[in-house]
């Protein structure tokens, strides 16, 4: 019998997507940080949530994929899902007047958004999925000590050293031949490690909560500190007050793992509605962060106008907007899933194709 997934991790997928949407609200708004105020502090506080959501998604991937098999059918469905949203977005964009398909070349290339990095995360995720069988062979043929050492070395190269030396270049993502794909592989290794050898330091939910609060508090305090001593930090090379927002900083890594562990320690049985909602998260990502993202943020939700209000009520607008986008995106993706089920999946599941 097909094993039903427990809904604690599916709930985490939903939370992670809401975090990513709220990050895009502030990041894509065009808001310019000039001085520390209520609204600018809120903007920079929400900066931390985007990469947190990305890290969580890959931790989940490593956690489940270490004991799963690669499926060509799943890969095809994933690529076709990307094509579906990209092509639909192009046609909507044409109707709204901000995209153009003028040449045969344009028509040809619009069927290959994954290859052309139109959604950076999707391209990286698909590459990671293709490599996962070989990563799993590596992981399963390592002793626990070797797996742990590989993670420590990877964190030293692409997390610890960049966190300290990034102060001099305003970012942690431009040294040691770092790339987002490399970082996703590191997080995959961590997710697989947690699955095989549960981290003892987080064996209780209370400890994981303490670590997550501590990590995020460090991030918030750093916004105030970097702003207060901005002359010193600018001399060193840092002008971004939300310095710890990239995915590979030490506080972000600790926050990602601790939040993941919190949900692992939540005991929830299979709740069908949660699992259905979680199945739409990838589609929601492509709907709100593709070609139409400027129209969504500038025209529909007018995010920059709301962020100009120096009030804590901005938080309510960010959260409510994230929920609205999630709900509408979920409905659209459920329709897509139904269409996929009666067309693509029927073809892929045919006996002739298996042969």
Residue pairs with C-beta under 8 A, 6 or more apart in sequence:
4 270
4 275
5 270
5 275
6 268
6 269
6 270
7 268
7 269
7 270
7 271
7 274
7 275
8 263
8 264
8 266
8 267
8 268
9 60
9 63
9 64
9 263
9 264
10 271
10 274
10 275
10 277
10 278
11 263
11 266
11 268
11 274
11 278
12 56
12 60
12 259
12 260
12 263
13 57
13 60
13 278
13 281
14 274
14 277
14 278
14 281
14 326
15 56
15 263
16 52
16 53
16 54
16 56
16 57
16 60
16 281
17 53
17 281
17 284
17 285
17 326
18 53
18 322
18 323
18 326
19 49
19 50
19 52
19 53
19 56
20 49
20 50
20 53
20 54
20 285
20 289
21 284
21 288
21 321
21 322
21 325
21 326
22 46
22 49
22 318
22 319
22 321
22 322
23 46
23 47
23 48
23 49
23 50
23 51
23 53
24 50
24 288
24 289
24 293
24 297
25 46
25 297
25 301
25 303
25 318
25 321
25 322
26 42
26 43
26 46
26 47
26 303
26 307
26 318
27 47
27 50
28 293
28 294
28 297
28 303
29 43
29 297
29 303
29 304
29 307
30 298
30 304
31 39
31 40
31 43
31 303
31 304
31 307
31 308
33 40
33 43
33 44
33 241
34 40
35 227
36 223
36 224
36 227
36 241
37 310
38 310
38 311
38 312
38 314
39 307
39 308
39 309
39 310
39 311
39 314
41 223
41 224
42 312
42 314
42 315
42 318
43 307
44 223
44 241
44 242
44 245
45 219
45 220
45 223
45 242
46 318
47 242
47 245
48 216
48 219
48 242
48 244
48 245
48 252
48 255
50 245
51 245
51 246
51 247
51 252
52 252
52 255
52 256
52 259
54 121
54 247
55 187
55 247
55 252
55 253
55 256
56 256
56 259
56 260
57 125
58 125
58 128
58 184
58 187
58 188
58 191
59 187
59 190
59 191
59 194
59 256
59 257
59 260
60 191
60 260
61 125
61 128
61 129
61 132
61 188
61 191
62 187
62 188
62 189
62 190
62 191
62 192
62 193
62 194
62 195
63 191
63 192
63 194
63 195
63 260
64 195
65 129
65 132
65 136
65 188
65 192
66 136
66 139
66 140
66 191
66 192
66 195
66 196
67 195
69 133
70 129
70 130
70 132
70 133
73 348
73 349
74 129
75 126
75 129
75 130
76 344
76 348
77 340
77 344
77 345
77 348
78 126
78 129
78 282
79 114
79 126
80 340
80 344
81 282
81 283
81 286
81 336
81 340
82 113
82 114
82 119
82 122
82 126
82 286
83 111
83 113
84 336
85 283
85 286
85 287
85 290
85 336
86 110
86 113
86 118
86 119
86 286
86 290
86 291
87 110
87 111
89 99
89 286
89 287
89 290
89 291
89 292
90 99
90 101
90 110
90 291
92 291
92 292
93 99
93 291
93 292
93 295
94 100
94 101
96 295
98 294
98 295
99 291
100 106
101 107
101 110
109 116
113 119
113 122
114 122
114 123
114 126
115 123
117 123
118 290
118 291
119 285
119 286
119 289
119 290
120 180
121 180
121 285
122 282
122 285
122 286
124 180
124 181
124 184
125 184
127 181
128 181
128 184
128 185
128 188
131 185
132 188
135 185
135 188
135 189
135 192
136 192
139 147
139 189
139 192
139 196
142 150
144 196
144 197
147 189
147 192
147 193
147 196
147 197
148 193
148 197
150 189
151 186
151 189
151 190
151 193
154 186
154 189
155 186
155 253
157 176
158 176
158 178
158 182
158 183
158 186
158 248
159 172
159 186
159 248
159 249
159 250
159 253
160 250
161 175
161 176
162 172
162 173
162 175
162 176
162 178
162 248
162 249
163 172
163 244
163 248
163 249
163 250
165 175
166 172
166 173
166 174
166 175
166 238
166 243
166 246
166 249
167 233
167 236
167 237
167 238
167 243
168 236
168 237
168 238
169 175
169 237
170 237
170 238
170 239
170 240
170 243
171 240
171 246
172 178
172 246
172 248
172 249
173 180
173 246
173 248
178 248
180 247
183 247
183 248
186 248
187 247
187 256
190 257
191 260
193 199
194 257
194 260
194 261
194 264
199 257
199 261
201 207
202 208
202 211
202 257
202 258
202 261
202 265
204 265
205 261
205 262
205 265
205 266
208 258
208 259
208 261
208 262
208 265
209 258
209 262
211 254
211 255
211 257
211 258
212 255
212 258
212 259
212 262
214 254
215 251
215 252
215 254
215 255
215 258
216 251
216 255
218 244
218 251
219 242
219 244
219 245
219 251
219 252
219 255
222 241
222 242
222 243
222 244
222 251
223 241
223 242
226 233
226 238
226 240
226 241
226 243
227 241
230 239
230 241
233 239
243 249
244 250
244 251
244 252
245 252
246 252
247 253
247 256
268 274
276 334
277 330
279 333
279 337
280 329
280 330
280 333
280 334
280 337
282 333
283 329
283 330
283 332
283 333
283 336
284 325
284 326
284 329
284 330
284 333
287 325
287 328
287 329
287 332
287 333
288 296
288 325
288 329
296 325
297 303
297 304
298 304
301 321
303 321
306 314
306 317
307 314
347 353
